[in-house]
Amino acid sequence: MAGSAYKKSGVEITPLSRETLQDRVYRHVTELILDGSIVPGEMVTVQSLADAFGVSPMPVREALRRLTAANALMVVSGRSIGIPALSRARLIDLRNVRFEIEAIAAAWAAERMDDQAVAQLRQHLDALEQANAAGDVKSYLRANYAFHFSIYRAAGSENMLNIIENLWLQISPYFNMLHDSGNYSTANEHHQEMFAALKNRDAEAVRAAVRADIDAAFDVLVDLLK
């Protein structure tokens, strides 16, 4: 019977539901996009993801369908997907929404972060500095995602977090293109400002630092699109 438990050696094992497996695969693919692991111009196949996750192609196809509907991915060919091209109009729209939403979330976080959350944020900031010094793009982008979303989660709003995640699904793959411009060093200056503001519980200062960070990346990307 579907969903019934199975006993072996005295251990009761409940089969993983199809919905749960699909959600887990969706989360895994989402994380790959958010931390910059899927690079613009790179094609990924359904089968390669299924093999990497140790699942059948079916839950991968469902995850890709959802992410395609969210404009995070596009079908390149029948069996391959990639990051959608970024137009100037779409970049401007993403910047404008991020400029407001992420600043609000950071300001809310300033009122809620405790000493433990600030200490964790310090660890992410250290990882950003180390990755930038080593020229390690992948590690930098993973630390960048961890740093920002530690702040946005601290805002305490699931609805706000979902909106920001959807925005990042569309823009974060393009953070791969910022390295050669020196933006990672500029961004880390803004990250230091964010950290100091959050440590001091200064909502207005962290709002300004987040907006400066967003605009610094926007200026590089909009120039590259020319």
Buried (B, 14 or more C-beta within 10 A) or exposed (E): EEEEEEEEEEEEEEEEEEEEBBBBBBEBBBEBBBBBBBBBEBEBBBEEBBEEBEBEBBBBBBBBBBBBEBEBBBEBEEBBBBBBEBEEEBBEEBBEBBBEBBBBBBBBBBEBBEEEBBEBBBEBBEBBBEBBEEEBBEBBBBBBBBBBBBBBBBBBBEEBBEBBBBBBBBBBBBBBBBBEBEBBEBBBEBBBBBBEBBBEBBBEBBBBBBBBBBBBBBBBBBEBBE
